[in-house]
Amino acid sequence: MSASLQQNCVKCGLCLSVCPVYKVLAQEQASPRARIQLIKFFESGQLASSAGLKEMISRCLMCGSCAANCPSGINHYARFMKMRTQMARDHGEPAAVKSLVFLLAKEYRARWAAGLARLGQRLIPEKFSEIYNLGNIPVKRLPAFNTRPFRQAVPEIHPPEGVQKGRVVYFTGCATNYLFDRTGFSTLTVLSRMGYEVMIPKNQTCCSIPLLYHGAVNQAKENVIKNLNCLDHKGIDAVIVDCPTCGVALKNEYPALQDRFHLDAKQVERISSKVIDIMTFLKSRNGLDQLTGIEEAITVTYHLPCHMKNGLPGMNTTEQILDALPFVRYRRAQDANDCCGGGGTFFQEYPGLSKVMADQKVKNAVSTQARYWLTECPVCRINLSGNLSETDRITVRHPVEILTQKRTRQ
């Protein structure tokens, strides 16, 4: 972004109305326009780097709402990403964030950590899990790790049912691989029913968004190159994602990193141009036709992830699908499009602030009396499910999962 565009903020305040953090705190220093001014002063040498500055820059969900609604065209998201890198370099990150970055920088580390965490969930005393929290989420409400990593549990090439219509590559992301294998199996089932051969590269790794958010640019480079190489196959119809954040990485962030990482421009374009989330692919390829014979049985509500809304706006089709499915009764929560306060590690770094947002979401979702609360983002799933109480009779799932489960009439 050019220097002139960086300074093009007219202080209209429109970003305040869409910023989840500002809505809760109602403090100017918590607003996107304030961060833009702070970055401007820092880059001009008028403001020194400090822990206080890092705090104001970091207290952001990176939801992208400010950039998506800015009438001046300022890319807050890109400016914040760059500044967070600088602040992490100057002042470091909390131990929990450093550990996460260390693990996600190498796939074997993430696999080892997931295995250890799975063992810990089996052995940890129930009393401990009830007392201790991860951010604002009780340990006992965190999702169970997969018995086996999803990519180890399935073949690298999954055949279609019936006549083959095409081939796709499936980027599973870390969450499906280690936490939410039900999402992966459901995605495979739907694609197979649609007639697609599915390739699941074994050597894919973290999309690197968590690393980039916390200044680990050099560590991210290796993952980006590895993912580009393993996803680059001739004759594929699409690169399927089930996580909006992974979709934003492959479709938007990798092209933005092209010059910095000296990436192959043609390879980046080949992949980014084919990235699509599973629900949008289902709708665009008439996959709903494979599901219309199922008896009506479930009531659902929906939470729209910020990365889907702001980073992949052309793929925001899930509510249309839910409205169209004859076996679904869709009840829209009044704040379906509002941020839940998950934001990667935000719920762990700013638990009080995150909980204010999550509690309001829970209240409105529960009021719909839906059986399932659907959302594509794995961090949203962790945050929303973790903030439910024992008496809340609603289960958080990925939308694709309801398309393949056995149903009984409510």
C-alpha positions as CSV (number, residue, x, y, z in Angstrom):
1,M,0.0,0.0,0.0
2,S,1.3,3.4,-0.9
3,A,2.2,6.1,1.7
4,S,-0.5,8.4,0.4
5,L,-3.2,5.7,0.8
6,Q,-1.9,4.9,4.3
7,Q,-2.7,8.6,5.3
8,N,-6.0,8.7,3.5
9,C,-8.1,8.2,6.7
10,V,-10.7,10.9,6.9
11,K,-11.7,9.9,10.4
12,C,-15.3,9.3,9.4
13,G,-15.8,6.8,12.2
14,L,-17.4,4.2,10.0
15,C,-14.9,1.6,11.2
16,L,-16.0,2.2,14.8
17,S,-19.5,0.9,14.0
18,V,-18.2,-2.4,12.7
19,C,-15.2,-3.0,15.1
20,P,-16.1,-5.7,17.7
21,V,-13.5,-4.5,20.1
22,Y,-14.6,-0.9,19.9
23,K,-18.2,-1.9,20.4
24,V,-17.3,-3.4,23.8
25,L,-14.8,-0.9,25.0
26,A,-16.1,2.3,23.4
27,Q,-12.6,3.8,23.7
28,E,-11.0,5.7,20.9
29,Q,-7.6,4.0,21.4
30,A,-9.4,0.7,20.7
31,S,-10.7,1.8,17.3
32,P,-9.2,0.9,13.9
33,R,-8.8,4.6,13.0
34,A,-6.7,5.1,16.1
35,R,-4.5,2.2,15.2
36,I,-4.0,3.6,11.7
37,Q,-2.8,6.9,13.2
38,L,-0.5,5.2,15.7
39,I,1.1,3.3,12.8
40,K,1.4,6.4,10.8
41,F,3.2,8.2,13.7
42,F,5.4,5.2,14.4
43,E,6.5,4.9,10.8
44,S,7.3,8.6,10.5
45,G,9.5,8.4,13.6
46,Q,7.1,10.5,15.8
47,L,6.2,7.6,18.1
48,A,8.7,5.2,19.7
49,S,8.1,1.5,19.9
50,S,6.9,0.4,23.3
51,A,5.0,-2.3,25.2
52,G,2.0,0.1,25.4
53,L,2.0,0.5,21.6
54,K,2.2,-3.2,21.1
55,E,-0.8,-3.7,23.4
56,M,-3.0,-1.2,21.5
57,I,-2.0,-2.8,18.1
58,S,-2.5,-6.4,19.4
59,R,-5.9,-5.8,21.0
60,C,-7.5,-6.6,17.6
61,L,-9.3,-9.6,16.4
62,M,-8.0,-9.2,12.8
63,C,-11.5,-9.8,11.6
64,G,-11.1,-7.4,8.6
65,S,-14.4,-5.6,9.2
66,C,-12.8,-2.2,9.2
67,A,-11.0,-2.7,5.9
68,A,-14.2,-4.2,4.3
69,N,-16.2,-1.2,5.2
70,C,-13.7,1.7,4.8
71,P,-14.9,4.3,2.3
72,S,-11.3,5.5,1.8
73,G,-10.1,2.1,0.7
74,I,-7.5,1.7,3.5
75,N,-6.4,-1.9,4.0
76,H,-6.3,-1.9,7.8
77,Y,-5.8,-5.7,7.7
78,A,-2.5,-5.4,5.8
79,R,-1.3,-2.5,7.8
80,F,-2.1,-4.2,11.1
81,M,-0.4,-7.4,10.0
82,K,2.8,-5.6,9.2
83,M,2.8,-3.6,12.4
84,R,2.1,-6.7,14.5
85,T,5.2,-8.3,13.0
86,Q,7.3,-5.2,14.0
87,M,5.9,-5.2,17.5
88,A,6.6,-8.9,18.0
89,R,10.1,-8.4,16.8
90,D,10.6,-5.5,19.2
91,H,8.8,-6.8,22.3
92,G,8.3,-10.5,21.8
93,E,5.1,-12.5,22.4
94,P,3.6,-14.2,25.5
95,A,4.9,-17.7,26.2
96,A,1.6,-19.4,25.1
97,V,1.8,-17.6,21.7
98,K,5.5,-18.4,21.3
99,S,4.7,-22.1,22.0
100,L,1.9,-22.1,19.4
101,V,4.1,-20.5,16.8
102,F,6.9,-23.0,17.5
103,L,4.6,-26.0,17.1
104,L,2.8,-24.8,14.0
105,A,6.1,-23.9,12.2
106,K,6.9,-27.6,11.7
107,E,4.3,-30.3,11.0
108,Y,6.1,-33.0,13.0
109,R,5.9,-30.7,16.1
110,A,2.2,-30.1,15.7
111,R,1.6,-33.9,15.3
112,W,3.7,-34.6,18.4
113,A,1.9,-31.9,20.4
114,A,-1.5,-33.2,19.3
115,G,-0.6,-36.7,20.4
116,L,0.6,-35.5,23.8
117,A,-2.5,-33.4,24.2
118,R,-4.8,-36.3,23.3
119,L,-3.0,-38.4,26.0
120,G,-3.4,-35.6,28.5
121,Q,-7.1,-35.4,27.9
122,R,-7.4,-39.1,28.7
123,L,-5.3,-38.9,31.9
124,I,-6.1,-35.5,33.3
125,P,-8.1,-35.6,36.5
126,E,-11.7,-34.3,36.0
127,K,-11.2,-31.9,39.0
128,F,-8.3,-30.2,37.1
129,S,-10.3,-29.9,33.9
130,E,-13.1,-28.2,35.8
131,I,-10.9,-25.6,37.6
132,Y,-8.5,-24.5,34.9
133,N,-9.2,-22.4,31.8
134,L,-7.6,-21.7,28.5
135,G,-8.4,-18.0,28.3
136,N,-12.1,-17.8,29.1
137,I,-12.8,-21.5,28.2
138,P,-12.8,-24.3,30.9
139,V,-10.4,-27.0,29.9
140,K,-13.2,-29.6,30.1
141,R,-15.1,-27.8,27.3
142,L,-12.2,-27.9,24.9
143,P,-12.7,-30.3,21.9
144,A,-11.3,-33.8,22.2
145,F,-8.3,-34.4,19.9
146,N,-8.8,-36.9,17.0
147,T,-7.9,-40.5,17.8
148,R,-5.7,-40.3,14.7
149,P,-4.7,-37.3,12.6
150,F,-7.3,-37.1,9.9
151,R,-4.8,-37.2,7.1
152,Q,-3.4,-40.4,8.5
153,A,-6.8,-42.0,8.8
154,V,-7.8,-41.5,5.1
155,P,-6.1,-42.5,1.8
156,E,-4.3,-39.8,-0.1
157,I,-6.6,-40.3,-3.1
158,H,-10.3,-40.9,-2.3
159,P,-12.5,-42.2,-5.1
160,P,-15.9,-40.9,-6.2
161,E,-19.2,-42.7,-6.0
162,G,-20.4,-43.6,-9.4
163,V,-19.2,-41.8,-12.5
164,Q,-16.3,-39.4,-11.9
165,K,-17.1,-35.7,-12.7
166,G,-13.8,-34.3,-11.8
167,R,-10.9,-34.0,-9.3
168,V,-10.3,-31.7,-6.4
169,V,-7.5,-31.2,-3.8
170,Y,-8.6,-30.9,-0.2
171,F,-6.6,-28.6,2.1
172,T,-7.7,-29.9,5.5
173,G,-5.9,-27.4,7.7
174,C,-4.7,-28.1,11.2
175,A,-8.1,-28.1,13.0
176,T,-9.7,-30.8,10.8
177,N,-6.5,-32.8,10.9
178,Y,-6.1,-32.8,14.7
179,L,-9.4,-31.8,16.3
180,F,-12.5,-32.0,14.0
181,D,-12.1,-35.1,11.9
182,R,-15.9,-35.4,11.6
183,T,-15.7,-32.3,9.4
184,G,-13.1,-34.0,7.2
185,F,-15.1,-37.3,6.9
186,S,-18.3,-35.3,6.0
187,T,-16.4,-33.3,3.4
188,L,-15.1,-36.5,1.8
189,T,-18.5,-38.1,1.8
190,V,-20.2,-35.1,0.2
191,L,-17.5,-34.7,-2.5
192,S,-17.6,-38.4,-3.2
193,R,-21.4,-38.4,-3.6
194,M,-21.0,-35.5,-6.0
195,G,-18.7,-37.6,-8.2
196,Y,-15.3,-36.0,-7.4
197,E,-12.1,-37.8,-6.8
198,V,-10.5,-36.1,-3.8
199,M,-6.7,-35.7,-3.3
200,I,-5.5,-35.1,0.3
201,P,-1.8,-34.4,0.1
202,K,-0.1,-35.9,3.2
203,N,2.7,-33.3,3.3
204,Q,0.4,-30.2,3.6
205,T,0.9,-28.2,6.8
206,C,-0.3,-25.1,8.7
207,C,-1.6,-22.4,6.4
208,S,0.6,-20.0,8.4
209,I,-1.9,-17.4,9.3
210,P,-1.3,-17.9,13.0
211,L,2.4,-17.4,12.4
212,L,1.9,-14.3,10.3
213,Y,-0.4,-12.8,12.9
214,H,2.4,-13.1,15.5
215,G,5.4,-11.9,13.5
216,A,6.9,-15.3,12.7
217,V,7.3,-14.4,9.0
218,N,10.5,-16.4,8.4
219,Q,8.9,-19.5,9.9
220,A,5.8,-19.0,7.8
221,K,7.8,-19.0,4.5
222,E,8.7,-22.7,4.6
223,N,5.1,-23.7,5.3
224,V,3.8,-21.5,2.5
225,I,6.2,-22.9,-0.1
226,K,5.4,-26.5,1.0
227,N,1.7,-26.0,0.7
228,L,1.9,-24.4,-2.7
229,N,4.0,-27.3,-4.0
230,C,1.7,-30.0,-2.6
231,L,-1.5,-28.4,-3.8
232,D,-0.3,-27.7,-7.3
233,H,-1.7,-30.5,-9.4
234,K,-2.7,-30.4,-13.1
235,G,-6.3,-31.1,-14.1
236,I,-8.0,-30.2,-10.8
237,D,-11.3,-28.4,-10.6
238,A,-10.8,-26.8,-7.2
239,V,-8.8,-26.5,-4.0
240,I,-11.3,-27.2,-1.3
241,V,-11.1,-25.7,2.2
242,D,-13.4,-26.2,5.2
243,C,-11.9,-23.4,7.2
244,P,-12.4,-19.7,6.1
245,T,-9.0,-18.7,7.7
246,C,-7.2,-21.3,5.6
247,G,-9.2,-20.0,2.6
248,V,-8.1,-16.5,3.3
249,A,-4.5,-17.7,3.5
250,L,-4.5,-19.6,0.2
251,K,-6.6,-17.1,-1.7
252,N,-5.4,-13.7,-0.4
253,E,-2.3,-13.9,1.8
254,Y,-0.2,-16.1,-0.4
255,P,-0.5,-13.7,-3.4
256,A,0.3,-10.8,-1.0
257,L,3.5,-12.6,0.1
258,Q,4.5,-13.4,-3.5
259,D,7.3,-10.8,-3.8
260,R,8.4,-11.0,-0.2
261,F,8.9,-14.8,-0.3
262,H,10.0,-14.8,-4.0
263,L,7.1,-17.2,-4.9
264,D,6.4,-18.5,-8.4
265,A,3.7,-16.1,-9.5
266,K,2.1,-18.5,-11.9
267,Q,1.9,-21.2,-9.3
268,V,0.4,-18.8,-6.7
269,E,-2.3,-17.8,-9.3
270,R,-3.1,-21.4,-10.3
271,I,-3.8,-22.3,-6.7
272,S,-5.4,-19.1,-5.3
273,S,-7.8,-18.9,-8.3
274,K,-9.2,-22.4,-7.5
275,V,-9.7,-22.0,-3.7
276,I,-13.3,-22.4,-2.6
277,D,-14.9,-23.5,0.6
278,I,-16.8,-26.8,0.7
279,M,-20.3,-25.3,1.1
280,T,-19.9,-22.9,-1.8
281,F,-18.5,-25.7,-4.0
282,L,-21.5,-27.8,-3.1
283,K,-23.9,-25.0,-4.1
284,S,-22.0,-24.0,-7.3
285,R,-21.8,-27.6,-8.6
286,N,-25.4,-28.5,-7.8
287,G,-24.4,-30.8,-5.0
288,L,-27.7,-30.1,-3.2
289,D,-29.4,-32.4,-5.7
290,Q,-27.7,-35.3,-3.9
291,L,-29.3,-34.4,-0.6
292,T,-32.9,-33.5,-1.4
293,G,-34.4,-36.9,-0.5
294,I,-33.6,-36.7,3.2
295,E,-36.6,-36.3,5.6
296,E,-36.9,-33.0,7.5
297,A,-35.5,-33.5,10.9
298,I,-33.2,-30.8,12.3
299,T,-33.5,-27.2,13.5
300,V,-30.3,-25.1,13.1
301,T,-28.9,-21.6,13.6
302,Y,-25.7,-20.1,12.1
303,H,-22.7,-18.0,13.0
304,L,-21.0,-16.3,10.1
305,P,-17.2,-16.3,10.6
306,C,-15.4,-12.9,10.1
307,H,-12.9,-14.4,7.6
308,M,-15.8,-15.7,5.5
309,K,-17.7,-12.4,5.7
310,N,-14.7,-10.1,5.1
311,G,-12.0,-12.2,3.5
312,L,-14.1,-14.5,1.2
313,P,-17.3,-12.5,0.7
314,G,-18.1,-14.3,-2.6
315,M,-18.2,-17.6,-0.8
316,N,-20.8,-16.6,1.9
317,T,-23.4,-19.1,0.7
318,T,-24.2,-21.2,3.8
319,E,-27.3,-19.4,4.9
320,Q,-28.7,-19.7,1.3
321,I,-28.0,-23.5,1.5
322,L,-29.7,-23.8,4.9
323,D,-32.8,-22.0,3.6
324,A,-32.9,-24.3,0.6
325,L,-32.5,-27.7,2.3
326,P,-35.8,-29.5,2.9
327,F,-34.6,-31.4,6.0
328,V,-33.5,-28.2,7.8
329,R,-35.4,-25.6,9.7
330,Y,-33.2,-22.6,9.8
331,R,-33.7,-20.0,12.5
332,R,-31.5,-17.0,12.2
333,A,-30.0,-15.5,15.3
334,Q,-30.3,-11.7,15.4
335,D,-26.5,-11.3,15.6
336,A,-25.5,-14.1,13.2
337,N,-23.0,-11.8,11.4
338,D,-21.3,-10.4,14.5
339,C,-17.9,-11.5,15.7
340,C,-17.8,-14.1,18.5
341,G,-14.5,-12.9,20.0
342,G,-12.4,-16.0,19.1
343,G,-9.9,-14.3,16.8
344,G,-7.2,-17.0,16.7
345,T,-5.5,-16.5,20.1
346,F,-7.6,-13.5,21.0
347,F,-9.8,-15.5,23.4
348,Q,-6.7,-16.6,25.2
349,E,-4.9,-13.3,25.3
350,Y,-8.0,-11.1,26.1
351,P,-10.4,-13.5,27.9
352,G,-12.6,-10.9,29.5
353,L,-13.1,-9.0,26.3
354,S,-13.7,-12.1,24.3
355,K,-16.3,-13.4,26.8
356,V,-18.4,-10.3,26.6
357,M,-18.8,-11.0,22.8
358,A,-19.2,-14.8,23.2
359,D,-21.9,-14.5,25.9
360,Q,-24.1,-12.3,23.8
361,K,-23.7,-14.7,20.9
362,V,-24.6,-17.7,23.1
363,K,-27.7,-15.9,24.5
364,N,-29.1,-15.1,21.0
365,A,-28.2,-18.6,19.6
366,V,-29.9,-20.4,22.5
367,S,-33.0,-18.2,22.1
368,T,-33.6,-19.7,18.6
369,Q,-34.1,-23.1,20.3
370,A,-32.0,-24.7,17.5
371,R,-30.4,-28.1,18.0
372,Y,-27.3,-27.2,16.1
373,W,-25.3,-24.0,15.9
374,L,-23.4,-24.1,12.6
375,T,-20.2,-22.3,11.7
376,E,-17.2,-23.0,9.4
377,C,-14.4,-21.5,11.5
378,P,-12.7,-23.9,13.9
379,V,-11.7,-21.2,16.3
380,C,-15.3,-19.9,16.4
381,R,-16.3,-23.5,17.1
382,I,-13.9,-23.7,20.0
383,N,-14.9,-20.3,21.4
384,L,-18.7,-20.7,21.0
385,S,-18.8,-24.3,22.3
386,G,-16.5,-23.4,25.1
387,N,-18.8,-20.6,26.3
388,L,-21.9,-22.7,26.4
389,S,-23.2,-23.8,29.8
390,E,-24.1,-27.3,30.8
391,T,-27.8,-26.4,30.4
392,D,-27.6,-25.0,26.9
393,R,-29.1,-27.6,24.7
394,I,-27.3,-26.7,21.5
395,T,-24.3,-28.3,19.8
396,V,-21.8,-26.4,17.6
397,R,-20.9,-28.1,14.3
398,H,-19.5,-27.4,10.9
399,P,-22.4,-27.0,8.4
400,V,-21.1,-29.8,6.2
401,E,-21.5,-32.3,9.0
402,I,-25.3,-32.0,9.1
403,L,-25.4,-33.1,5.4
404,T,-24.1,-36.6,6.2
405,Q,-25.3,-37.5,9.7
406,K,-28.1,-39.9,10.4
407,R,-31.2,-38.1,11.3
408,T,-34.2,-38.8,13.5
409,R,-37.3,-36.6,13.7
410,Q,-37.3,-33.9,16.4
